[in-house]
Amino acid sequence: MRTARLTLDRDFTIAPVSRRLFGSFVEHMGRCVYTGIFEPGHPAADDRGFRTDVLELARELGVSLVRYPGGNFVSGYRWEDGVGPVADRPTRLDLAWRQIESNRFGLDEFVTWTRAAGVEPMMAVNLGTRGIQEACDLLEYANHPGGTHLSDQRVKHGAAEPYGIRLWCLGNEMDGPWQVGHKTADEYGRLALETARAMRLVDPDVELVLCGSSNSTMPTFGAWEATVLEHAYDAVDYLSLHAYYEEKGDLPGFLASAVDMDRFISSVVATADHVAAKLRTRKRIDLSFDEWNVWNQADFHGRGHEPFEEAPQLIEDTYTAADAVVVGDFLITLLRHADRVTVACQAQLANVIAPIRTEPGGPAWRQSIFHPFALTARHAAGEVLRVEPSGPALETARYGEVPQLSAVATLDGDDVTLFAVNRSPDEPLELAADLRGVEVRGLVEACAVAEDDPHRTGGQDEEVRPRPLDGVTVDGGKLTALLPPASWNMIRLTRRA
């Protein structure tokens, strides 16, 4: 039996757990909005058209903030189309996803929905087809108290109090040739700088996210980050990262996907800190990993020649047990970088590569990836502990040699939670943990997401769900557990007598 070891010590802290790590993403893409979170006339819809069954699942998921309205969609979006009386709103062509956009759901509805869900709104501004003035107009409408044309419009539309949106993305994936209004790094860096300066004149309390590379395989990756930061470093607070992963017929490599996410984060941190040194500034840029998930992109060929239609079914992936394990490992990785990654958004919330699926006029249900997210969001609190596991390695075709165990822990008063993934597709792993540094007194709960068939899917009957992890023992300051193959595991401990 292979054994991996780690140590929990309350002095080995990384950073506090940021609640913003448990964000999600709602884009006007496919059925995420229409027949996802919003479906007037549905049996579970409230008087605002919000699906209350989806609201309940979003609360259970533990989502802390939601990024909106895109994504690629935002680069051609006119925000003012989505405010005011719905009957007066124009129907538009969405060039990003070749959709008909009715604008029945817009900024006013989104903010109302976030308040119903108990989440923080995160807005993106259009720096593709629009620019500085439109971004300032949107901010004035949303956040200025009143007494101006745009803020008084918001009041007239039924929102007497400002929306108070703090977190704003300066565009989306502007390095991507697929983006409407795609720009070079110098073009975007200058525009982002001037937009940031102007937005801070409207509301000095905003927090601004600069677009990093769309993914780490972009030919301009690294150079893009350095260039845009050299332009806008002093005017922004965060730099964005986006990444999606898929199996591609290689289960061992797929189960190790978080290794690539880890390298991606470390590379961007190094680039940001290099620019800070070059600029001779003590200011530190944090990271916003505001799009991440498992996405079977090989099955999606885009919509470049499809007819325009309203709310088509797009990338409604059905997730497996292996997908859930990988999602759980991504969350471990984000927590391990909690000193620099302080915002993160799983893409997306409903239907579109999502933990929540819905049927128009019918039920809503949890996918397999729902469970590791919900449990991590619920129990990862307090301080993140650096556990530095040691143990066996696995050889993968995709990433070379990788650790078999991925793990992190959090300490919140008397509550200690250990999250661990066994990346081997076919071998169990013995975990031996030294607990003396946290003075654990007992075991509270142990569960795992693991199936004999890693490709088993969850559906409305939720075949894939957390199950008890048997055989975990805590004795004499030592923990032992047997982690099943291809498994995500959560072990909750207590320091109470």
LUMZA-114369 format. One record per residue (C-alpha): residue in one letter; residue number from 1; x, y, z. Coordinates in Angstrom, 2 decimals. Example, Ala and Ser with C-alpha at 12.3 -4.5 7.8 and 13.67 -1.06 7.14 Angstrom:
2
a,1,12.30,-4.50,7.80
s,2,13.67,-1.06,7.14
***
This chain:
497
m,1,0.00,0.00,0.00
r,2,1.35,3.40,-0.99
t,3,1.39,6.02,1.79
a,4,1.42,9.82,1.65
r,5,2.20,11.96,4.69
l,6,1.46,15.51,5.75
t,7,1.53,17.68,8.87
l,8,-1.09,20.08,10.16
d,9,0.26,22.96,12.23
r,10,-1.67,26.09,13.18
d,11,1.48,28.18,12.69
f,12,1.89,27.08,9.05
t,13,-0.64,29.54,7.65
i,14,-0.93,30.75,4.06
a,15,-3.69,33.36,4.30
p,16,-7.28,33.78,5.47
v,17,-9.91,32.04,3.36
s,18,-11.45,34.69,1.11
r,19,-15.19,34.09,0.72
r,20,-14.82,35.52,-2.78
l,21,-13.02,32.31,-3.79
f,22,-16.42,30.64,-4.03
g,23,-17.77,32.76,-6.85
s,24,-19.76,31.74,-9.89
f,25,-20.51,33.20,-13.30
v,26,-23.73,34.08,-15.12
e,27,-23.36,34.96,-18.79
h,28,-25.99,35.60,-21.43
m,29,-24.99,32.39,-23.14
g,30,-27.18,29.44,-23.99
r,31,-29.65,28.73,-21.19
c,32,-27.72,30.13,-18.25
v,33,-30.06,33.10,-17.83
y,34,-33.21,32.24,-19.79
t,35,-34.76,28.98,-18.47
g,36,-31.77,28.79,-16.11
i,37,-31.95,31.34,-13.31
f,38,-34.83,33.26,-14.95
e,39,-38.01,31.72,-16.33
p,40,-41.24,33.68,-15.90
g,41,-44.19,31.34,-15.94
h,42,-42.27,28.39,-14.51
p,43,-44.14,26.66,-11.66
a,44,-41.30,27.57,-9.28
a,45,-40.86,31.15,-10.54
d,46,-41.54,34.04,-8.17
d,47,-43.28,37.25,-9.23
r,48,-39.99,38.54,-10.66
g,49,-39.50,35.50,-12.89
f,50,-36.65,34.05,-10.80
r,51,-36.66,30.26,-10.52
t,52,-36.82,29.70,-6.77
d,53,-35.64,26.10,-7.17
v,54,-32.42,27.42,-8.74
l,55,-32.11,30.11,-6.06
e,56,-32.33,27.42,-3.37
l,57,-29.64,25.34,-5.10
a,58,-27.39,28.40,-5.52
r,59,-27.65,29.05,-1.78
e,60,-26.91,25.39,-1.04
l,61,-23.94,25.56,-3.41
g,62,-22.51,28.31,-1.21
v,63,-21.87,30.80,-3.99
s,64,-20.44,34.04,-2.59
l,65,-20.36,36.31,-5.64
v,66,-21.47,36.12,-9.27
r,67,-19.73,37.67,-12.28
y,68,-22.04,39.14,-14.96
p,69,-22.96,39.56,-17.90
g,70,-19.98,37.86,-19.57
g,71,-17.75,36.46,-20.81
n,72,-17.57,36.97,-24.54
f,73,-21.11,38.36,-24.47
v,74,-20.03,41.57,-22.72
s,75,-17.76,42.70,-25.56
g,76,-20.77,43.59,-27.73
y,77,-23.25,44.44,-24.96
r,78,-25.10,47.72,-24.48
w,79,-25.83,47.79,-20.77
e,80,-28.63,50.35,-21.09
d,81,-30.66,47.79,-23.12
g,82,-31.18,45.83,-19.90
v,83,-32.63,48.50,-17.58
g,84,-35.99,50.17,-17.26
p,85,-39.43,48.92,-18.35
v,86,-39.08,45.52,-19.98
a,87,-41.65,46.37,-22.66
d,88,-39.42,49.22,-23.85
r,89,-36.22,47.19,-24.13
p,90,-34.84,46.43,-27.59
t,91,-34.16,42.96,-28.97
r,92,-30.58,42.70,-30.26
l,93,-28.23,40.33,-32.04
d,94,-25.55,38.88,-29.76
l,95,-22.50,38.38,-31.98
a,96,-20.52,36.37,-29.42
w,97,-22.82,33.35,-29.37
r,98,-25.08,34.14,-32.36
q,99,-28.11,34.52,-30.17
i,100,-31.20,36.69,-30.15
e,101,-31.01,38.75,-26.95
s,102,-34.42,39.90,-25.70
n,103,-32.98,41.92,-22.79
r,104,-35.84,40.76,-20.58
f,105,-33.14,40.16,-17.97
g,106,-30.53,42.87,-17.43
l,107,-28.66,44.84,-14.78
d,108,-31.74,45.71,-12.70
e,109,-32.88,42.08,-12.60
f,110,-29.36,40.80,-11.96
v,111,-28.82,42.98,-8.90
t,112,-32.26,42.03,-7.59
w,113,-31.40,38.35,-8.16
t,114,-28.07,38.64,-6.31
r,115,-29.85,40.11,-3.33
a,116,-32.36,37.28,-3.35
a,117,-29.50,34.77,-3.56
g,118,-27.41,36.56,-0.92
v,119,-24.36,36.96,-3.18
e,120,-22.09,39.84,-4.17
p,121,-22.43,41.14,-7.74
m,122,-19.30,41.36,-9.92
m,123,-19.84,43.39,-13.11
a,124,-17.92,43.45,-16.38
v,125,-17.80,46.49,-18.65
n,126,-17.66,46.37,-22.45
l,127,-14.18,47.37,-23.67
g,128,-14.64,45.58,-26.98
t,129,-17.10,47.73,-28.95
r,130,-17.40,50.47,-26.33
g,131,-15.07,52.33,-23.99
i,132,-14.46,54.86,-21.23
q,133,-17.70,56.85,-21.39
e,134,-19.99,53.81,-21.47
a,135,-18.15,52.25,-18.51
c,136,-18.52,55.47,-16.50
d,137,-22.19,55.73,-17.46
l,138,-22.85,52.20,-16.25
l,139,-21.03,52.87,-12.98
e,140,-22.93,56.13,-12.45
y,141,-26.26,54.38,-13.05
a,142,-25.35,51.59,-10.64
n,143,-23.55,53.34,-7.81
h,144,-24.20,57.11,-7.72
p,145,-26.75,58.02,-5.04
g,146,-28.90,60.35,-7.16
g,147,-29.30,63.81,-8.56
t,148,-27.84,63.04,-11.99
h,149,-29.52,61.91,-15.18
l,150,-28.32,58.28,-14.98
s,151,-28.65,57.79,-11.23
d,152,-32.13,59.33,-11.34
q,153,-33.00,56.85,-14.09
r,154,-32.14,54.02,-11.69
v,155,-34.37,55.60,-9.06
k,156,-37.16,55.95,-11.61
h,157,-36.74,52.28,-12.49
g,158,-37.45,51.32,-8.88
a,159,-34.06,51.29,-7.15
a,160,-33.91,54.28,-4.81
e,161,-30.68,53.11,-3.20
p,162,-27.43,52.68,-5.17
y,163,-26.51,49.15,-6.15
g,164,-23.09,49.59,-4.52
i,165,-21.25,47.21,-6.86
r,166,-17.62,47.12,-5.76
l,167,-15.96,44.61,-8.09
w,168,-15.63,45.42,-11.84
c,169,-13.92,43.61,-14.72
l,170,-12.29,45.85,-17.34
g,171,-13.51,43.83,-20.31
n,172,-13.14,40.12,-21.00
e,173,-10.43,38.04,-22.74
m,174,-9.28,40.97,-24.82
d,175,-6.26,38.98,-26.06
g,176,-8.54,36.49,-27.86
p,177,-9.00,36.87,-31.64
w,178,-12.52,35.48,-31.13
q,179,-13.42,38.51,-28.98
v,180,-15.53,41.23,-30.59
g,181,-13.22,44.24,-30.38
h,182,-10.05,42.16,-29.87
k,183,-7.04,44.33,-29.08
t,184,-3.27,44.10,-28.84
a,185,-1.72,44.25,-25.39
d,186,-0.67,47.88,-25.84
e,187,-4.11,48.90,-27.15
y,188,-5.90,47.18,-24.29
g,189,-3.43,48.30,-21.63
r,190,-3.87,51.96,-22.54
l,191,-7.68,51.66,-22.74
a,192,-7.86,49.79,-19.42
l,193,-5.68,52.42,-17.72
e,194,-7.80,55.35,-18.89
t,195,-11.05,53.52,-18.12
a,196,-9.83,52.67,-14.62
r,197,-8.82,56.27,-13.95
a,198,-12.19,57.58,-15.10
m,199,-14.19,54.98,-13.18
r,200,-12.38,55.89,-9.98
l,201,-13.41,59.51,-10.51
v,202,-17.04,58.35,-10.54
d,203,-16.60,56.02,-7.56
p,204,-13.21,55.87,-5.82
d,205,-14.17,52.72,-3.90
v,206,-14.40,50.38,-6.89
e,207,-12.08,47.38,-7.18
l,208,-10.91,46.77,-10.75
v,209,-9.86,43.58,-12.53
l,210,-7.46,43.82,-15.48
c,211,-7.73,41.18,-18.24
g,212,-4.92,38.66,-18.22
s,213,-4.49,35.99,-20.89
s,214,-7.54,33.97,-21.90
n,215,-5.55,30.87,-21.00
s,216,-1.95,29.81,-20.49
t,217,-1.68,28.28,-23.98
m,218,-2.19,31.60,-25.75
p,219,0.88,32.47,-27.88
t,220,1.09,35.84,-26.11
f,221,0.79,34.41,-22.57
g,222,3.25,36.05,-20.20
a,223,4.10,38.87,-22.58
w,224,0.45,39.98,-22.51
e,225,0.39,40.08,-18.69
a,226,3.66,42.01,-18.53
t,227,2.56,44.58,-21.11
v,228,-0.91,45.32,-19.78
l,229,0.40,45.52,-16.21
e,230,3.12,47.96,-17.22
h,231,0.38,50.21,-18.56
a,232,-2.23,49.84,-15.81
y,233,-0.51,48.44,-12.69
d,234,-1.14,51.43,-10.42
a,235,-4.77,51.81,-11.53
v,236,-6.07,48.26,-10.92
d,237,-6.38,45.79,-8.07
y,238,-6.52,42.36,-9.73
l,239,-5.31,40.51,-12.81
s,240,-7.62,37.85,-14.26
l,241,-6.91,34.21,-15.16
h,242,-9.15,31.83,-17.14
a,243,-8.70,28.07,-17.59
y,244,-10.78,25.08,-18.66
y,245,-9.75,21.43,-18.65
e,246,-11.07,18.24,-20.22
e,247,-10.27,14.54,-20.21
k,248,-9.47,14.04,-23.91
g,249,-9.41,10.25,-23.43
d,250,-6.56,10.53,-20.90
l,251,-7.97,9.88,-17.43
p,252,-4.62,9.86,-15.53
g,253,-3.59,13.18,-17.06
f,254,-7.04,14.65,-16.51
l,255,-7.03,13.73,-12.81
a,256,-3.77,15.70,-12.54
s,257,-5.17,18.85,-14.20
a,258,-4.74,20.93,-11.05
v,259,-0.98,20.64,-11.55
d,260,-1.37,22.84,-14.60
m,261,-3.63,25.28,-12.75
d,262,-0.98,25.52,-10.02
r,263,1.76,26.31,-12.56
f,264,-0.47,28.84,-14.28
i,265,-1.08,30.73,-11.03
s,266,2.61,30.66,-10.07
s,267,3.62,31.97,-13.50
v,268,1.18,34.88,-13.36
v,269,2.26,35.76,-9.81
a,270,5.89,35.79,-10.95
t,271,5.05,38.05,-13.90
a,272,3.04,40.47,-11.75
d,273,5.81,40.68,-9.18
h,274,8.42,41.21,-11.92
v,275,6.43,44.19,-13.19
a,276,6.10,45.53,-9.63
a,277,9.88,45.34,-9.23
k,278,10.39,47.00,-12.60
l,279,8.02,49.83,-11.64
r,280,9.62,50.10,-8.18
t,281,6.27,49.88,-6.43
r,282,5.37,48.17,-3.18
k,283,1.80,47.64,-4.31
r,284,0.86,43.99,-4.80
i,285,-1.55,42.80,-7.46
d,286,-3.84,39.94,-6.45
l,287,-5.37,37.47,-8.89
s,288,-8.98,36.96,-9.93
f,289,-9.40,33.45,-11.36
d,290,-12.78,34.46,-12.69
e,291,-13.38,31.61,-15.15
w,292,-12.48,28.02,-14.35
n,293,-14.10,24.63,-14.74
v,294,-14.12,21.31,-16.55
w,295,-15.36,21.85,-20.10
n,296,-15.41,19.18,-22.80
q,297,-14.39,21.63,-25.51
a,298,-13.79,18.87,-28.06
d,299,-17.59,18.50,-28.22
f,300,-18.17,22.21,-28.90
h,301,-17.41,23.57,-32.37
g,302,-18.61,27.12,-31.85
r,303,-21.56,28.89,-33.44
g,304,-19.79,30.77,-36.22
h,305,-22.24,29.64,-38.94
e,306,-25.33,28.80,-36.89
p,307,-28.57,30.77,-37.33
f,308,-29.35,33.32,-34.63
e,309,-31.74,31.93,-32.04
e,310,-32.90,32.73,-28.52
a,311,-31.41,30.78,-25.60
p,312,-30.13,27.75,-27.55
q,313,-28.74,24.73,-25.74
l,314,-24.99,25.34,-25.55
i,315,-22.29,23.25,-23.83
e,316,-24.68,21.63,-21.37
d,317,-22.09,19.08,-20.29
t,318,-23.18,16.14,-18.13
y,319,-20.52,15.69,-15.47
t,320,-18.91,12.51,-14.19
a,321,-17.40,11.41,-10.90
a,322,-13.94,12.09,-12.34
d,323,-15.04,15.62,-13.24
a,324,-16.13,16.16,-9.63
v,325,-12.75,14.97,-8.34
v,326,-10.94,17.39,-10.63
v,327,-13.20,20.28,-9.63
g,328,-12.46,19.46,-5.99
d,329,-8.74,19.51,-6.78
f,330,-9.09,22.92,-8.44
l,331,-10.61,24.24,-5.22
i,332,-7.71,22.78,-3.24
t,333,-5.32,24.59,-5.59
l,334,-7.14,27.90,-5.25
l,335,-7.00,27.59,-1.47
r,336,-3.29,26.77,-1.58
h,337,-2.78,30.09,-3.39
a,338,-5.10,32.04,-1.09
d,339,-2.33,34.55,-0.41
r,340,-2.65,35.82,-4.01
v,341,-5.85,34.38,-5.50
t,342,-8.57,36.20,-3.61
v,343,-11.38,36.10,-6.19
a,344,-12.48,33.06,-8.23
c,345,-15.56,32.21,-10.30
q,346,-16.56,28.78,-11.49
a,347,-18.08,29.08,-14.96
q,348,-21.07,28.93,-15.14
l,349,-23.88,28.66,-12.58
a,350,-26.77,27.08,-14.49
n,351,-26.91,24.77,-17.54
v,352,-23.81,26.06,-19.35
i,353,-20.96,23.80,-18.08
a,354,-22.65,24.18,-14.74
p,355,-23.14,22.49,-11.35
i,356,-26.88,23.19,-11.65
r,357,-29.01,21.92,-14.55
t,358,-32.59,22.77,-15.32
e,359,-35.35,21.64,-17.61
p,360,-37.55,24.37,-19.11
g,361,-40.83,24.21,-17.24
g,362,-39.43,21.27,-15.25
p,363,-37.06,20.41,-12.42
a,364,-33.63,21.69,-11.42
w,365,-30.95,19.33,-10.15
r,366,-27.39,19.03,-8.90
q,367,-24.61,17.71,-11.13
s,368,-21.66,15.73,-9.75
i,369,-19.42,18.81,-9.62
f,370,-21.94,20.53,-7.33
h,371,-20.88,18.52,-4.30
p,372,-17.15,19.27,-3.83
f,373,-17.87,22.95,-4.44
a,374,-20.73,23.07,-1.93
l,375,-18.82,21.21,0.78
t,376,-15.65,23.26,0.30
a,377,-17.59,26.52,0.34
r,378,-19.39,25.43,3.51
h,379,-16.42,24.13,5.49
a,380,-13.29,25.93,4.24
a,381,-13.07,28.85,6.66
g,382,-10.63,30.72,8.86
e,383,-6.99,30.30,7.86
v,384,-5.56,28.13,5.10
l,385,-2.83,25.82,6.40
r,386,0.20,24.81,4.37
v,387,0.36,21.02,4.68
e,388,3.22,20.16,2.24
p,389,2.32,16.53,1.53
s,390,5.02,14.02,0.67
g,391,4.52,10.65,-0.90
p,392,4.36,8.67,-4.12
a,393,4.30,10.19,-7.56
l,394,2.41,9.22,-10.70
e,395,3.66,9.38,-14.28
t,396,1.26,11.06,-16.70
a,397,1.55,11.59,-20.43
r,398,0.15,15.10,-20.15
y,399,2.07,16.58,-17.20
g,400,4.93,14.20,-16.53
e,401,5.49,13.13,-12.94
v,402,2.88,14.48,-10.51
p,403,2.17,13.95,-6.79
q,404,-0.47,11.29,-6.18
l,405,-1.86,13.28,-3.26
s,406,-3.17,16.83,-3.48
a,407,-4.21,18.36,-0.16
v,408,-4.90,21.50,1.84
a,409,-6.41,22.24,5.24
t,410,-8.21,25.10,6.94
l,411,-8.36,26.07,10.61
d,412,-11.34,28.03,11.92
g,413,-11.25,28.29,15.70
d,414,-11.74,24.73,16.93
d,415,-12.70,23.39,13.50
v,416,-10.08,21.79,11.25
t,417,-10.97,20.60,7.75
l,418,-8.69,18.59,5.50
f,419,-9.38,18.35,1.77
a,420,-7.50,15.65,-0.14
v,421,-7.52,14.13,-3.64
n,422,-6.08,10.79,-4.66
r,423,-5.16,11.34,-8.32
s,424,-4.48,7.70,-9.12
p,425,-7.25,6.28,-11.33
d,426,-6.84,2.75,-10.00
e,427,-4.79,2.63,-6.76
p,428,-5.99,3.53,-3.24
l,429,-3.71,5.71,-1.14
e,430,-3.05,5.57,2.58
l,431,-2.97,9.02,4.17
a,432,-1.01,9.53,7.38
a,433,-1.33,12.98,8.95
d,434,0.48,14.38,11.98
l,435,-2.06,16.47,13.92
r,436,0.00,17.54,16.92
g,437,0.37,21.09,15.63
v,438,-3.40,21.64,15.73
e,439,-4.19,19.61,18.87
v,440,-7.07,17.71,17.34
r,441,-9.30,15.85,19.81
g,442,-11.60,13.93,17.50
l,443,-13.21,13.20,14.16
v,444,-16.42,15.00,13.18
e,445,-17.10,13.74,9.65
a,446,-15.38,12.09,6.71
c,447,-16.82,11.81,3.22
a,448,-15.64,11.15,-0.32
v,449,-16.72,11.58,-3.91
a,450,-15.53,8.35,-5.52
e,451,-17.12,5.76,-7.80
d,452,-15.99,2.34,-8.99
d,453,-16.53,3.75,-12.47
p,454,-15.00,7.27,-12.62
h,455,-17.11,7.98,-15.71
r,456,-20.40,7.44,-13.92
t,457,-22.57,10.53,-14.32
g,458,-24.93,12.23,-11.95
g,459,-28.36,13.29,-13.11
q,460,-31.74,14.08,-11.67
d,461,-31.39,10.95,-9.53
e,462,-27.93,12.10,-8.37
e,463,-26.06,8.82,-8.77
v,464,-22.80,10.61,-7.96
r,465,-22.85,12.19,-4.51
p,466,-20.65,12.32,-1.40
r,467,-20.58,9.10,0.58
p,468,-19.13,8.30,4.02
l,469,-15.39,7.64,4.01
d,470,-15.03,4.65,6.31
g,471,-12.01,3.63,8.34
v,472,-10.70,7.09,9.26
t,473,-9.02,7.03,12.67
v,474,-7.68,9.77,14.94
d,475,-5.46,8.55,17.75
g,476,-2.55,10.04,19.66
g,477,-2.21,13.08,17.40
k,478,-2.20,10.91,14.26
l,479,-4.79,10.56,11.54
t,480,-4.93,7.63,9.14
a,481,-7.30,7.23,6.23
l,482,-7.56,5.17,3.09
l,483,-8.39,7.33,0.10
p,484,-10.15,5.47,-2.75
p,485,-8.80,5.69,-6.30
a,486,-9.84,8.82,-8.22
s,487,-11.39,10.41,-5.14
w,488,-12.04,13.79,-3.58
n,489,-12.18,13.58,0.22
m,490,-13.14,15.87,3.07
i,491,-12.19,15.07,6.68
r,492,-13.55,17.35,9.39
l,493,-11.84,17.38,12.78
t,494,-12.38,19.18,16.07
r,495,-10.03,20.63,18.67
r,496,-12.78,20.59,21.31
a,497,-12.43,18.18,24.20
***
